Amino acid sequence: MRAVVAVPGSKSVTNRALLLAALADGPSHIRGALRARDTRLMAGALASLGPAVEGFDGDGDLLVVPAPITGAAHVDCGLAGTVMRFVPPVAALADGDVRFDGDPRARVRPMAAVIDALEQLGVRIDDDGRGTLPFTVHGIGRVPGGEVELDASASSQFVSALLLSAARFDSGVVVRHRGAAVPSLPHIDMTVAMLREHGVEVTVDAADPTSASWSVRPGPVSAVDRVVEPDLSNAAPFLAAAVVTGGTVRVPGWPARTTQAGDALRALLVEAGAQVSLGPDGLTVTGGGSVHGLDADLRDVGELTPVLTAVCAVAGSPSRLRGIGHLRGHETDRLAALAREINGLGGSVRETDDGLEITPRPLHAGVFETYDDHRMATAAAVLGLVVPGVEVVDVATTAKTLPGFVELWGAMLGNLAA
């Protein structure tokens, strides 16, 4: 039972690359970019502000041509956190108003930290005091910049949002976090690394995750031609398939070094009982015949939680997943949703203050709701491999970050059955 699954490009890298290219001092080519709902929304948002993004309807390189940031625009955020958080600082550079809105669920996702931070930096935003979408950024053609203090304990995106555009602010930015530890720090590391690749000067003091700070100096953003790595987090359901079935799955192109948080899968799947090897031909995972429970702090890799919870639900021992209380503010309340849906199949998942406790029980057929959340859908697909009769509601929601998931899944299963 063997399969090779070529995973499309990283959403996190693609959307950061698009934004930085739009602010750069010349055109940039992006090869291997993810073409999914979230990245199309980012491209559309940037294009509405002036820069051109060409090539999204093909399968070759993208070309991003910078242009002055303009107002009188409407940005559709969909349900993409990177769009609703990363683009407002760009819009603040516009000479005119930019209106932001998105899907109904997007209107309850946390935004107050970004809105407040931009207001501290001299930007006027009208959100009627809600701290959520919809809101309007009243651009004046420049952002004064300076020092800002915020609580990023709900999302690392609050920090990345400010850093990505800060080189274009008059005084750059110094972002000081005050609060509980910032989750998903590897995503901020990715932002910093990509800024530096564009010639932006960034300094970091994150020794204490409860009082970390980041500084970006003002200056040009150099154009960079970039190759986007495969999305390692989107590889999770395919690799988990090997773990729960005792099969073998290889993902080609897995980088030897990366800032992607999904690289943590290598160690986590070993703990779950799999054999994992990384070589020139990619990452190969082979299930060990039995699945072990996990005791893991997933604060830095919260996006892996749904698939790992599915793995833990069919393990041979209990699991505890910690450090993920912030997932209650994602596309859906992922902790409540996972507990509700797995328990509905006969499982035993209990919410804690900062995570989940999973006690394996025999699971049975049933309907698994996905709540417009792509990662809930992939978790359900993993369970369906070993629990006959699991019906996944709206598996098409995976198009948010992984278009063609159903086809990739079917091809993998065809190979595994060979």
HUQUI-V748923 format. One record per residue. OMEGA is omega in whole degrees, 0 to 359 (none if undefined). Layout:
BEGIN
OMEGA, OMEGA
END
This chain:
BEGIN
184, 176, 173, 183, 177, 184, 178, 186, 182, 175, 183, 179, 182, 184, 174, 180, 178, 183, 180, 178, 180, 181, 188, 183, 178, 181, 179, 172, 178, 181, 179, 181, 174, 173, 183, 183, 183, 182, 175, 176, 178, 179, 179, 179, 181, 180, 179, 181, 175, 180, 179, 175, 187, 173, 183, 182, 175, 178, 178, 180, 167, 174, 178, 181, 182, 176, 176, 181, 184, 180, 184, 185, 174, 180, 174, 182, 186, 174, 187, 178, 180, 179, 185, 181, 184, 188, 179, 176, 174, 180, 179, 178, 182, 173, 183, 184, 175, 183, 179, 173, 182, 179, 179, 180, 180, 183, 176, 178, 185, 178, 189, 183, 179, 181, 181, 181, 179, 177, 175, 182, 174, 181, 178, 182, 179, 178, 181, 176, 184, 186, 179, 168, 352, 175, 180, 174, 180, 183, 177, 177, 180, 174, 180, 182, 182, 183, 180, 177, 180, 174, 182, 182, 177, 182, 173, 181, 178, 180, 181, 181, 182, 183, 188, 182, 194, 180, 179, 176, 183, 183, 186, 179, 166, 181, 178, 177, 175, 181, 176, 184, 179, 176, 172, 180, 177, 178, 174, 176, 177, 178, 181, 181, 181, 175, 180, 177, 177, 176, 181, 181, 182, 172, 187, 170, 185, 180, 176, 184, 177, 179, 181, 177, 179, 181, 176, 178, 177, 180, 182, 173, 184, 175, 181, 169, 191, 170, 184, 177, 170, 180, 186, 177, 177, 174, 188, 182, 181, 177, 177, 178, 178, 182, 187, 180, 185, 180, 180, 178, 177, 175, 180, 176, 180, 186, 177, 177, 184, 171, 180, 181, 182, 178, 177, 177, 183, 181, 183, 181, 171, 179, 179, 174, 182, 169, 185, 177, 179, 180, 182, 181, 176, 179, 180, 179, 178, 178, 184, 179, 174, 183, 180, 174, 182, 166, 192, 171, 184, 183, 183, 186, 185, 182, 178, 187, 183, 181, 179, 176, 176, 177, 182, 181, 179, 180, 179, 181, 183, 180, 173, 178, 191, 173, 188, 177, 181, 179, 176, 180, 179, 184, 167, 171, 189, 180, 179, 182, 179, 179, 183, 186, 179, 176, 177, 176, 180, 182, 178, 178, 182, 176, 169, 180, 186, 180, 184, 169, 185, 175, 184, 174, 176, 181, 182, 180, 177, 180, 180, 179, 182, 173, 182, 184, 184, 183, 171, 180, 180, 175, 179, 179, 178, 179, 182, 178, 185, 178, 181, 173, 174, 181, 183, 179, 174, 177, 179, 178, 177, 179, 178, 180, 184, 177, 182, 181, 183, 180, 178, 180, 180, 178, 178, 181, 177, 178, 180, 183, 184, none
END
